Amino acid sequence: MRIGILGAGRMADALGTQWARAGHELMVSGRAPEKAAALAERIGPAARVGTFREAATFGDAVLLAIRDDGVQDVLAAAGAADGTLQGRVLVDCTNPVVPEKLTLKTAGGPSMAERVAAATRAHVVKAFNLCHEDVWRMTPPVFDGVKLAVPLCGDDPDALALVRTLVTGLGCEPIDGGALERAALLEATAAFMIGLWFSGANAQAVIPPLKYAFGAH
């Protein structure tokens, strides 16, 4: 698979490196061309560097892996207004979180994923936003014998099927999170869980295992 990556930060590094190891071909782009070039070199022969517009039109899927406050500028540089991303599979792993308060910047309005969809007319799938980048560097992310589950929110069946292959390629388990309108819930979950982790709480213990979801029987 050919994957364009908008961003050259830590999430782009973590996911891009794993996808390259899985045999995918990558194009990395960033606001600092030298940083993007360094990331492509670090990933290896499967990666090359390009502009945002080139990465947006590179192949089968596009990963949006930048800070939320840079989304609109990067999409503009990628040519979203010209239709470069229209109809493409776009994976959104951004988290519009207020760092100091760990609340959502998008509270009361469309989710970041829905805003990206409106700006690009792409088939957006919200995914990979619930874990620190170093979790994605694990090969594979398995905890106490259980694969990491990755919720996906999106509206297009083909886009969801493609992203499921990217999830399974990391050794994780894709799970259906519902339509793209539910991406707001996924983004809120990230904000809430980040707050728990920073407080030192075991967020995994907040909910019971599936067999006890409705109590003991």
C-alpha positions in Angstrom: 0.0 0.0 0.0 1.1 3.6 -0.7 0.6 6.0 2.3 1.1 9.7 2.3 1.8 11.2 5.7 0.9 14.9 6.4 3.3 15.6 9.3 6.8 14.7 10.4 6.4 14.5 14.2 6.4 11.7 16.6 3.1 10.0 15.5 4.2 10.2 11.9 7.5 8.6 13.0 5.9 5.8 15.1 3.2 4.8 12.7 5.2 5.4 9.5 8.1 3.2 10.8 5.8 0.4 11.6 3.9 0.6 8.3 7.3 0.6 6.4 8.3 -2.6 8.3 5.0 -4.1 7.2 5.9 -3.5 3.6 4.0 -0.3 2.8 5.5 2.6 0.7 5.5 6.0 2.3 5.8 9.7 1.4 6.5 12.0 4.4 5.8 15.7 4.4 6.2 18.4 6.9 6.2 22.2 7.5 10.0 21.9 7.9 11.3 20.1 4.8 14.6 19.2 6.5 12.7 17.5 9.3 10.5 15.6 6.9 13.6 14.5 4.9 15.3 13.3 8.1 12.3 11.3 9.1 12.1 9.7 5.6 15.8 8.8 5.9 15.3 7.4 9.4 12.4 5.2 8.3 14.5 3.8 5.5 14.2 2.9 1.8 10.4 2.5 1.9 10.0 6.2 2.6 10.6 9.3 0.5 10.0 13.0 1.2 7.5 15.3 -0.6 5.4 18.4 -0.2 2.1 18.4 1.6 0.3 18.4 -1.8 2.5 15.5 -3.1 1.8 13.4 0.0 -1.9 14.1 -0.2 -2.0 12.6 -3.7 0.6 9.9 -3.2 -1.4 6.7 -2.9 -4.0 4.6 -1.3 -4.3 6.4 2.1 -3.3 9.6 3.8 -2.4 9.9 7.5 -3.1 13.3 9.1 -0.5 13.4 11.9 -0.1 17.0 13.1 -1.0 19.1 16.0 -4.7 20.1 16.0 -3.9 23.8 15.8 -2.1 23.3 12.5 -4.7 21.3 10.7 -6.3 24.0 8.6 -3.0 25.4 7.4 -1.7 22.0 6.5 -4.8 21.0 4.7 -4.6 24.3 2.8 -1.0 23.6 1.8 -2.0 20.1 0.7 -4.5 21.6 -1.7 -7.7 20.6 0.0 -9.6 23.5 -1.5 -8.6 22.3 -5.0 -9.9 18.8 -4.3 -6.6 17.0 -3.8 -8.0 14.9 -1.0 -11.6 14.5 -2.3 -12.7 10.9 -2.2 -9.4 9.7 -0.7 -9.0 7.7 2.5 -7.8 10.0 5.2 -6.9 8.7 8.6 -7.2 11.4 11.4 -5.3 10.7 14.6 -5.4 14.3 15.9 -6.6 15.2 19.4 -8.0 18.7 19.8 -7.2 18.8 23.5 -6.6 21.9 25.6 -3.3 20.9 27.3 -3.7 22.7 30.6 -7.4 21.7 31.2 -7.5 18.4 29.2 -10.8 19.5 27.7 -11.9 19.6 24.1 -11.3 22.6 21.9 -14.1 21.4 19.7 -16.7 21.0 22.6 -20.1 22.0 21.5 -19.3 21.8 17.8 -18.3 19.3 15.1 -15.5 17.0 16.0 -12.0 17.5 14.5 -12.6 14.5 12.2 -15.9 16.0 10.9 -14.2 19.3 10.3 -11.4 17.6 8.4 -14.0 15.7 6.3 -15.8 19.0 5.5 -12.6 20.7 4.5 -11.3 17.9 2.3 -14.4 15.9 1.2 -12.2 12.9 1.9 -13.4 9.5 3.4 -12.2 10.3 6.9 -11.6 7.6 9.4 -10.8 8.6 13.0 -8.2 6.2 14.5 -5.0 5.8 16.4 -5.8 8.8 18.7 -6.1 7.0 22.1 -2.4 6.0 22.7 0.9 7.7 23.2 3.2 7.5 20.2 5.5 5.0 22.0 2.7 2.5 22.3 2.6 2.4 18.5 6.3 1.6 18.5 5.7 -1.6 20.3 5.9 -4.8 18.1 3.2 -5.6 18.7 1.1 -3.7 21.4 0.0 -6.6 23.5 -0.9 -6.3 27.2 -1.3 -9.4 29.4 -1.8 -11.5 26.3 -4.5 -9.2 24.9 -4.0 -7.3 21.6 -4.5 -3.5 21.8 -7.9 -2.7 20.4 -8.2 0.3 18.0 -11.6 1.9 17.6 -12.4 3.3 14.1 -15.1 5.8 13.3 -16.0 6.5 9.7 -18.8 6.4 7.1 -17.3 4.8 4.1 -17.1 1.0 4.1 -14.1 0.8 1.8 -12.2 3.3 3.8 -12.9 1.5 7.0 -11.8 -1.8 5.4 -8.5 -0.3 4.3 -7.8 1.2 7.7 -8.6 -2.1 9.3 -5.7 -3.6 7.3 -3.4 -0.9 8.7 -4.5 -1.7 12.2 -4.0 -5.5 11.9 -0.6 -4.9 10.3 0.5 -3.3 13.6 -0.6 -6.5 15.5 -3.7 -4.7 16.9 -7.4 -5.5 16.8 -9.7 -3.0 14.9 -13.1 -2.5 16.4 -16.1 -0.7 15.0 -16.7 2.6 16.7 -19.6 3.7 14.5 -20.2 6.5 12.1 -17.9 9.5 11.7 -20.4 11.6 13.9 -19.2 9.4 16.8 -15.7 10.6 16.3 -16.5 13.4 18.8 -17.0 10.7 21.5 -13.6 9.1 20.5 -11.9 12.5 20.8 -13.6 13.1 24.2 -12.4 9.7 25.4 -8.8 10.6 24.6 -9.1 13.9 26.5 -10.6 12.1 29.5 -8.1 9.2 29.5 -5.1 11.5 29.1 -6.2 13.2 32.3 -6.4 9.9 34.1 -3.0 8.8 33.0 -1.4 12.1 34.0 -3.0 11.7 37.4 -1.4 8.3 37.8 -4.6 6.4 37.6 -4.9 3.0 35.8 -7.3 4.0 33.1 -7.7 0.4 32.0 -9.3 -0.4 35.3 -12.1 2.1 34.8 -14.3 -0.3 32.8 -15.0 -4.0 33.4 -14.0 -6.8 31.0 -16.7 -7.5 28.4 -18.0 -10.6 30.2 -18.8 -8.4 33.2 -20.1 -5.4 31.2 -23.6 -5.9 32.5 -22.6 -7.3 35.9 -21.9 -10.7 37.3 -24.4 -13.5 36.4 
